[in-house]
């Protein structure tokens, strides 16, 4: 408490503060308070405070604009994701064996289904070529797993 008492005594002894304390609300509205000794000594500080207010307001508007754009982009991404799911399901539906057979019959195309199973062609490779193919298959699987994980992480972000 002693520290506060010292500060109050110091302010009461200051003539600039006494002059400012005697100001009325009318002085504040008319701008007369700006010509008092206290205000004229502190004009650089008051300009600095005004600049900080402007920077703060500008920063807030900028952040609100960025947040609105982020929300819009997330909604757009969600819509595109659903469109992709719809298209892939339609593609799956159209590529089914029964659907293809129905289309062939509906258009009177003279095609028939093969009765013999497909033949597997076996190629004898030397050891070096086999190892290279195995390495390429491993790299391909790693890349597919990475793409799958990235897609899952993006889906979780969108859902949140």
BELRAZI-V541203 format. One record per residue. N is the residue number from 1. PHI is phi in whole degrees, -180 to 180 (none if undefined). PSI is psi in whole degrees, -180 to 180 (* if undefined). D_CENTER is the distance of its C-alpha to the mean C-alpha in Angstrom with 1 decimal. Layout:
BEGIN
n->N phi->PHI psi->PSI d_center->D_CENTER
n->N phi->PHI psi->PSI d_center->D_CENTER
END
This chain:
BEGIN
n->1 phi->none psi->-29 d_center->50.0
n->2 phi->-64 psi->-35 d_center->52.2
n->3 phi->-66 psi->-44 d_center->49.3
n->4 phi->-64 psi->-39 d_center->48.2
n->5 phi->-63 psi->-41 d_center->51.8
n->6 phi->-63 psi->-41 d_center->52.2
n->7 phi->-65 psi->-43 d_center->49.1
n->8 phi->-65 psi->-43 d_center->50.5
n->9 phi->-61 psi->-41 d_center->54.0
n->10 phi->-64 psi->-42 d_center->52.6
n->11 phi->-67 psi->-39 d_center->50.7
n->12 phi->-66 psi->-30 d_center->53.9
n->13 phi->-78 psi->-21 d_center->56.0
n->14 phi->-73 psi->128 d_center->53.7
n->15 phi->-71 psi->-33 d_center->55.1
n->16 phi->-62 psi->-42 d_center->51.8
n->17 phi->-69 psi->-37 d_center->50.4
n->18 phi->-62 psi->-42 d_center->53.6
n->19 phi->-64 psi->-40 d_center->53.3
n->20 phi->-69 psi->-38 d_center->49.7
n->21 phi->-68 psi->-30 d_center->50.6
n->22 phi->-80 psi->-4 d_center->53.4
n->23 phi->-70 psi->150 d_center->51.0
n->24 phi->-107 psi->175 d_center->50.6
n->25 phi->-64 psi->-32 d_center->47.9
n->26 phi->-64 psi->-40 d_center->49.6
n->27 phi->-63 psi->-38 d_center->49.2
n->28 phi->-66 psi->-45 d_center->45.5
n->29 phi->-71 psi->-37 d_center->45.2
n->30 phi->-81 psi->-13 d_center->47.5
n->31 phi->90 psi->3 d_center->45.9
n->32 phi->-65 psi->-21 d_center->49.1
n->33 phi->-68 psi->-23 d_center->47.3
n->34 phi->-75 psi->-16 d_center->45.8
n->35 phi->-97 psi->0 d_center->49.3
n->36 phi->-71 psi->158 d_center->50.2
n->37 phi->-59 psi->-41 d_center->50.7
n->38 phi->-61 psi->-45 d_center->47.8
n->39 phi->-71 psi->-39 d_center->45.3
n->40 phi->-68 psi->-30 d_center->46.8
n->41 phi->-76 psi->-25 d_center->46.6
n->42 phi->-107 psi->18 d_center->42.9
n->43 phi->-64 psi->-34 d_center->41.7
n->44 phi->-65 psi->-41 d_center->39.6
n->45 phi->-65 psi->-41 d_center->37.8
n->46 phi->-66 psi->-38 d_center->37.3
n->47 phi->-66 psi->-41 d_center->35.9
n->48 phi->-61 psi->-44 d_center->33.5
n->49 phi->-62 psi->-42 d_center->32.4
n->50 phi->-61 psi->-42 d_center->31.9
n->51 phi->-64 psi->-40 d_center->29.7
n->52 phi->-62 psi->-39 d_center->27.6
n->53 phi->-60 psi->-45 d_center->27.3
n->54 phi->-64 psi->-44 d_center->26.2
n->55 phi->-64 psi->-41 d_center->23.5
n->56 phi->-64 psi->-46 d_center->22.2
n->57 phi->-65 psi->-43 d_center->22.1
n->58 phi->-63 psi->-42 d_center->20.4
n->59 phi->-63 psi->-40 d_center->17.7
n->60 phi->-64 psi->-46 d_center->17.1
n->61 phi->-62 psi->-40 d_center->17.0
n->62 phi->-62 psi->-45 d_center->14.5
n->63 phi->-65 psi->-42 d_center->12.1
n->64 phi->-62 psi->-39 d_center->12.8
n->65 phi->-65 psi->-43 d_center->12.2
n->66 phi->-64 psi->-41 d_center->8.7
n->67 phi->-66 psi->-42 d_center->8.0
n->68 phi->-62 psi->-41 d_center->10.0
n->69 phi->-67 psi->-39 d_center->8.4
n->70 phi->-63 psi->-43 d_center->5.0
n->71 phi->-63 psi->-43 d_center->7.7
n->72 phi->-62 psi->-43 d_center->9.7
n->73 phi->-68 psi->-37 d_center->7.8
n->74 phi->-64 psi->-41 d_center->7.4
n->75 phi->-65 psi->-43 d_center->11.0
n->76 phi->-64 psi->-41 d_center->12.0
n->77 phi->-63 psi->-41 d_center->10.9
n->78 phi->-64 psi->-43 d_center->12.9
n->79 phi->-62 psi->-43 d_center->15.7
n->80 phi->-66 psi->-37 d_center->16.0
n->81 phi->-63 psi->-44 d_center->16.1
n->82 phi->-65 psi->-39 d_center->18.9
n->83 phi->-62 psi->-41 d_center->20.7
n->84 phi->-62 psi->-42 d_center->20.7
n->85 phi->-63 psi->-41 d_center->22.3
n->86 phi->-64 psi->-46 d_center->24.8
n->87 phi->-64 psi->-43 d_center->25.8
n->88 phi->-67 psi->-37 d_center->26.3
n->89 phi->-68 psi->-38 d_center->28.4
n->90 phi->-65 psi->-40 d_center->30.5
n->91 phi->-63 psi->-42 d_center->31.0
n->92 phi->-62 psi->-43 d_center->32.1
n->93 phi->-63 psi->-44 d_center->34.4
n->94 phi->-72 psi->-24 d_center->35.9
n->95 phi->-93 psi->6 d_center->36.6
n->96 phi->-69 psi->149 d_center->38.6
n->97 phi->-59 psi->-45 d_center->42.2
n->98 phi->-65 psi->-39 d_center->43.7
n->99 phi->-67 psi->-40 d_center->41.7
n->100 phi->-65 psi->-41 d_center->42.7
n->101 phi->-63 psi->-40 d_center->46.3
n->102 phi->-64 psi->-41 d_center->46.2
n->103 phi->-65 psi->-41 d_center->45.0
n->104 phi->-63 psi->-43 d_center->47.7
n->105 phi->-69 psi->-39 d_center->50.3
n->106 phi->-66 psi->-32 d_center->49.1
n->107 phi->-97 psi->5 d_center->49.4
n->108 phi->54 psi->45 d_center->52.7
n->109 phi->-87 psi->135 d_center->51.5
n->110 phi->-85 psi->70 d_center->54.2
n->111 phi->-124 psi->146 d_center->52.1
n->112 phi->-130 psi->152 d_center->52.9
n->113 phi->-76 psi->139 d_center->51.1
n->114 phi->-71 psi->137 d_center->52.3
n->115 phi->-91 psi->-20 d_center->54.4
n->116 phi->-96 psi->145 d_center->54.2
n->117 phi->-71 psi->160 d_center->51.2
n->118 phi->-65 psi->151 d_center->49.3
n->119 phi->-97 psi->136 d_center->50.9
n->120 phi->-95 psi->126 d_center->49.1
n->121 phi->-94 psi->126 d_center->49.9
n->122 phi->-107 psi->128 d_center->50.4
n->123 phi->-115 psi->129 d_center->50.3
n->124 phi->-81 psi->121 d_center->51.9
n->125 phi->-114 psi->151 d_center->49.9
n->126 phi->-76 psi->168 d_center->51.0
n->127 phi->-61 psi->-38 d_center->49.4
n->128 phi->-65 psi->-44 d_center->47.4
n->129 phi->-67 psi->-38 d_center->45.7
n->130 phi->-62 psi->-44 d_center->45.0
n->131 phi->-64 psi->-41 d_center->43.2
n->132 phi->-63 psi->-44 d_center->41.1
n->133 phi->-63 psi->-42 d_center->40.2
n->134 phi->-62 psi->-42 d_center->39.3
n->135 phi->-64 psi->-42 d_center->37.1
n->136 phi->-65 psi->-38 d_center->35.3
n->137 phi->-66 psi->-40 d_center->34.9
n->138 phi->-63 psi->-44 d_center->33.5
n->139 phi->-63 psi->-42 d_center->30.9
n->140 phi->-62 psi->-43 d_center->30.0
n->141 phi->-65 psi->-40 d_center->29.6
n->142 phi->-63 psi->-43 d_center->27.4
n->143 phi->-65 psi->-42 d_center->25.1
n->144 phi->-63 psi->-41 d_center->25.0
n->145 phi->-65 psi->-41 d_center->24.2
n->146 phi->-64 psi->-43 d_center->21.3
n->147 phi->-63 psi->-42 d_center->19.9
n->148 phi->-62 psi->-45 d_center->20.6
n->149 phi->-65 psi->-42 d_center->18.9
n->150 phi->-62 psi->-41 d_center->15.7
n->151 phi->-65 psi->-43 d_center->15.7
n->152 phi->-64 psi->-43 d_center->16.5
n->153 phi->-62 psi->-41 d_center->13.7
n->154 phi->-66 psi->-39 d_center->11.1
n->155 phi->-62 psi->-43 d_center->13.2
n->156 phi->-65 psi->-38 d_center->13.2
n->157 phi->-65 psi->-42 d_center->9.5
n->158 phi->-66 psi->-42 d_center->9.7
n->159 phi->-65 psi->-37 d_center->12.9
n->160 phi->-66 psi->* d_center->11.9
END
